[in-house]
Amino acid sequence: MANVPTIDREYSSWWAYDIAKKVVSKGEVFDKDVIDKSIEMILTTYPTERFFNPSFGSLLLARVFEVITNEDAEALLDDVATAIKRFEDRVILIESKMRIDFSPDDGYVILTIPYVIKRSGLRSKFQKKILNS
């Protein structure tokens, strides 16, 4: 039992590991790929899906393939922005440039969410094609 590693609780919350890049860093990770993955997790998780954080997530996937008017699309983008602002505090959304493009005949939606990373000022965008499966 002496060789079993332990996690020191005092320090376990101040480092992050980015599996894709094999990087360990102190503090938060402000990498575009990590932030995009975080946004994807927020948007693809239904509220109540996480047992210990039932408010986490958004209703995007529940609503995105309903019959949607322009007003519905704007409301959906507002819901998406609200969810991201609530759970991803490393970015500032550029809400006026957010878009949702529908292709109902082909069964997909393209979601474009431009943002600025607070720490670096870097402008980037999350863009995802969501398939109706």
C-alpha positions in Angstrom: 0.0 0.0 0.0 2.9 2.4 0.4 3.4 2.7 -3.4 -0.2 3.8 -4.0 -0.2 7.5 -5.1 -2.6 9.8 -3.2 -4.1 13.2 -4.2 -3.3 15.9 -1.7 -6.7 17.7 -1.3 -5.0 21.0 -0.6 -3.5 21.1 -4.1 -6.0 19.0 -6.1 -8.1 22.0 -7.3 -5.4 24.3 -8.7 -4.1 22.3 -11.6 -5.6 21.2 -14.9 -4.7 18.5 -17.4 -5.4 18.8 -21.1 -5.5 15.2 -22.3 -5.4 16.1 -26.0 -2.2 18.1 -25.6 -0.7 16.3 -22.6 -0.2 19.5 -20.8 -0.4 20.0 -17.0 -0.7 23.6 -15.9 -1.5 25.5 -12.7 -4.7 27.4 -12.6 -7.3 27.4 -15.3 -6.7 26.3 -18.9 -7.4 29.1 -21.3 -6.7 27.2 -24.5 -9.2 27.6 -27.4 -9.6 23.8 -27.8 -10.3 23.3 -24.1 -12.8 26.2 -24.1 -14.6 24.8 -27.2 -14.9 21.4 -25.6 -16.3 23.0 -22.5 -18.9 24.9 -24.6 -19.8 21.6 -26.4 -20.3 19.9 -23.0 -22.6 22.7 -21.8 -24.7 22.6 -25.0 -24.9 18.8 -25.3 -25.8 18.1 -21.6 -29.5 18.2 -20.7 -30.4 19.9 -17.4 -30.8 17.3 -14.6 -28.4 14.9 -16.4 -25.6 15.7 -14.0 -26.7 14.3 -10.6 -24.6 16.6 -8.5 -25.2 19.7 -10.7 -28.7 19.4 -12.0 -28.9 22.9 -13.4 -25.8 22.3 -15.7 -26.5 22.2 -19.4 -28.9 23.5 -22.0 -32.0 22.5 -23.8 -30.4 23.0 -27.3 -30.6 19.3 -28.3 -34.2 19.0 -27.1 -35.3 22.0 -29.2 -33.0 22.3 -32.2 -34.9 20.0 -34.5 -38.4 21.1 -33.7 -40.2 23.2 -36.4 -38.5 26.5 -35.8 -39.4 30.0 -36.9 -37.0 33.0 -37.0 -38.4 34.1 -33.6 -37.8 30.6 -32.2 -34.2 30.6 -33.5 -33.5 33.9 -31.8 -35.0 32.5 -28.5 -32.9 29.4 -28.9 -29.7 31.5 -29.4 -30.6 33.5 -26.3 -30.9 30.2 -24.3 -27.6 29.0 -25.7 -25.9 32.3 -24.7 -27.4 32.2 -21.2 -26.2 28.7 -20.7 -22.7 29.5 -21.9 -22.5 32.7 -19.8 -23.7 30.8 -16.7 -21.2 27.9 -17.0 -18.2 29.2 -19.0 -16.7 32.2 -17.4 -13.4 32.2 -19.3 -15.1 33.9 -22.4 -17.1 36.9 -23.4 -19.6 36.1 -26.1 -20.1 38.3 -29.1 -23.8 37.8 -29.1 -24.5 40.0 -32.0 -22.5 37.6 -34.3 -24.0 34.4 -33.0 -25.8 32.3 -35.7 -27.8 29.2 -36.1 -28.1 28.0 -39.7 -30.7 25.3 -40.4 -30.8 22.7 -43.2 -33.9 20.8 -42.4 -33.8 18.8 -45.7 -30.3 17.5 -44.9 -31.1 17.1 -41.2 -28.5 19.3 -39.6 -27.9 22.7 -37.9 -24.7 24.7 -37.8 -24.2 26.7 -34.6 -21.6 29.5 -34.7 -20.7 31.2 -31.4 -17.9 33.9 -31.6 -16.2 34.8 -28.3 -13.2 36.5 -26.8 -11.0 34.7 -24.3 -10.9 37.0 -21.3 -7.4 36.4 -20.2 -5.7 36.7 -23.6 -8.1 38.9 -25.6 -7.9 36.3 -28.3 -11.0 36.2 -30.6 -12.2 32.8 -31.6 -15.4 31.0 -32.4 -17.1 27.7 -31.5 -18.7 26.2 -34.6 -20.5 22.9 -34.5 -22.6 21.0 -37.0 -25.4 19.2 -35.1 -26.9 16.2 -36.9 -30.5 15.1 -36.4 -29.9 11.5 -35.5 
